[in-house]
Amino acid sequence: MDKLQIAFDLFDRYNQQDPNFVISNGQTYPAEYFYALQLYNWVIRLENKPSEKLLLASRSQHIGRWEIPRSDYPMNKPGYLTWRSDLGKYHAEKAGELMLEAGYDEEFVGDVKRIILKQKIKLNAEVQTMENALCLVFLEFQFEDFHQKHSEEKLIHILQKTWKKMSEAGHKAALTLNYSDASKAIIAKALA
């Protein structure tokens, strides 16, 4: 087995420990394992020949996310931003540990960590591809659930922020997704 497959196996085993679950097409998955697979699939769809570094980052972007709950931080914007920052660092470190275990060297691991941390997003095409894929996973698998939790005004704001993060390739892919009629209406308002 090569290093890439060893790393994937390590990432997958780690994410399969997530106590939260997602049901998709009648099957139940540990949440972060499911989302890691979907992120990886989007990267492959967006990039003709994704690099090994980008593939590794996609499969470990939110590794162990359940271990740092949002509820451990103040429920305000500064608390949210601190949580997101702490999560990013945690994901990069955990992925780095597992990549070293799989046999990658420090320099290679550092490059993957930069993608996970989304450093130089508008200057690094791989980081932008990762951001596109993250937004697409959100739109495809999580946005519909937001209807029950947020007002239309908030949903429009979330969509507008999501849209700004994506490149033209991300926009095109987002417009191909299947949305409910309610989501289509909100998307139309957000993009108007």
C-alpha positions in Angstrom: 0.0 0.0 0.0 1.4 3.4 -0.9 1.7 6.5 1.4 -1.4 8.1 -0.1 -3.6 5.1 0.7 -2.1 4.6 4.1 -2.9 8.3 4.9 -6.5 7.9 3.6 -7.0 4.9 5.7 -5.7 6.7 8.8 -7.9 9.7 8.1 -10.9 7.6 7.4 -10.5 5.5 10.6 -10.1 8.7 12.6 -13.2 10.3 11.2 -15.2 7.1 11.6 -15.0 7.7 15.3 -17.3 10.8 15.0 -20.3 10.2 17.3 -22.5 12.4 15.1 -24.2 10.8 12.1 -25.5 11.7 8.7 -28.1 9.7 6.8 -27.6 9.8 3.0 -29.6 7.6 0.5 -30.8 5.5 3.4 -27.3 4.7 4.8 -25.9 6.0 8.1 -22.4 7.4 8.2 -20.2 9.0 10.9 -20.6 12.7 10.0 -17.0 13.8 9.4 -16.2 10.6 7.5 -19.2 11.3 5.2 -18.2 14.9 4.6 -14.6 14.1 4.0 -15.6 11.7 1.3 -17.9 14.3 -0.3 -15.2 16.9 -0.1 -12.7 14.5 -1.8 -15.3 13.7 -4.5 -15.9 17.4 -5.2 -12.1 18.1 -5.5 -11.9 15.3 -8.1 -14.9 16.8 -10.0 -13.4 20.3 -9.9 -9.8 19.4 -10.8 -8.9 17.4 -13.8 -5.6 16.1 -12.2 -5.6 17.1 -8.5 -2.2 16.9 -6.8 -1.5 14.4 -4.1 -1.3 17.3 -1.6 -4.8 18.6 -2.6 -6.3 15.1 -2.3 -4.8 14.6 1.1 -6.1 18.0 2.3 -9.5 17.2 1.0 -9.7 14.0 2.9 -8.5 15.5 6.2 -9.9 19.1 6.0 -12.2 18.8 9.0 -10.6 15.7 10.7 -11.8 15.2 14.3 -14.1 18.2 14.1 -16.4 16.8 16.8 -13.5 17.0 19.3 -13.8 20.8 19.6 -17.5 21.6 20.0 -18.9 25.0 19.1 -20.6 25.0 22.5 -17.2 25.3 24.2 -16.9 28.9 22.9 -19.0 32.0 23.5 -22.1 32.1 21.3 -21.3 35.3 19.6 -19.3 36.4 16.5 -15.9 36.6 18.2 -16.5 33.2 19.8 -17.5 31.7 16.5 -14.3 33.2 14.8 -12.1 31.9 17.6 -13.7 28.4 17.3 -13.1 28.4 13.5 -9.5 29.5 13.9 -8.8 26.9 16.6 -10.5 24.2 14.5 -8.4 25.0 11.5 -5.2 24.7 13.5 -6.4 21.5 15.1 -7.3 19.9 11.7 -3.9 20.8 10.2 -2.0 19.4 13.2 -4.0 16.2 13.4 -3.8 15.6 9.6 0.0 16.4 9.8 0.5 13.8 12.6 -1.3 11.1 10.5 0.6 12.0 7.3 3.9 11.7 9.2 2.8 8.3 10.4 2.0 7.4 6.8 5.5 8.2 5.8 5.4 11.8 4.4 8.2 14.2 5.2 7.8 17.5 7.1 8.0 19.7 4.0 5.3 17.8 2.2 3.1 17.8 5.3 3.7 21.6 5.6 2.3 22.1 2.1 -0.8 20.1 2.9 -1.3 22.0 6.1 -1.3 25.3 4.2 -4.1 24.0 2.0 -6.1 22.9 5.1 -5.5 26.3 6.7 -6.6 28.0 3.4 -3.5 30.2 3.3 -3.2 32.6 0.4 -6.7 31.5 -0.9 -6.9 34.0 -3.8 -3.2 33.3 -4.8 -3.1 29.5 -4.5 -5.3 27.6 -7.0 -5.3 24.5 -4.9 -6.6 26.5 -1.9 -9.3 28.0 -4.0 -10.3 24.6 -5.3 -10.6 23.4 -1.7 -12.7 26.5 -0.8 -15.0 25.8 -3.8 -15.3 22.1 -2.8 -16.1 23.1 0.8 -18.8 25.5 -0.3 -20.3 22.9 -2.7 -20.4 20.3 0.1 -22.3 22.8 2.2 -24.7 23.7 -0.6 -25.3 20.1 -1.6 -25.6 18.4 1.8 -26.2 21.0 4.5 -28.0 24.1 3.1 -31.5 22.6 3.1 -31.2 21.9 6.9 -30.5 25.6 7.4 -34.1 26.4 6.4 -35.4 25.2 9.7 -32.8 27.0 11.7 -32.5 30.5 10.1 -34.7 33.3 8.8 -34.8 34.0 5.0 -32.7 37.1 5.6 -30.0 35.1 7.4 -30.1 32.4 4.6 -29.6 35.1 2.0 -26.7 36.5 3.9 -25.1 33.0 4.3 -25.5 32.4 0.6 -24.0 35.7 -0.4 -21.0 35.0 1.8 -20.6 31.5 0.4 -20.8 32.8 -3.1 -18.0 35.4 -2.5 -15.7 32.6 -1.3 -16.1 30.7 -4.6 -14.4 31.2 -8.0 -16.3 31.1 -11.3 -15.7 27.3 -11.4 -17.4 27.0 -8.0 -20.3 29.1 -9.1 -20.9 27.0 -12.2 -20.9 23.8 -10.2 -23.2 25.3 -7.5 -25.8 26.1 -10.2 -25.9 22.5 -11.3 -27.0 21.2 -7.9 -30.5 20.0 -7.2 -32.3 22.3 -4.8 -35.7 22.4 -3.3 -38.1 25.1 -4.7 -37.6 27.0 -1.4 -33.9 26.9 -1.8 -34.1 28.0 -5.4 -36.1 31.0 -4.4 -33.7 32.0 -1.7 -30.7 31.5 -4.1 -32.4 33.7 -6.7 -32.8 36.5 -4.1 -29.3 36.1 -2.8 -27.8 36.4 -6.3 -30.0 39.1 -7.5 
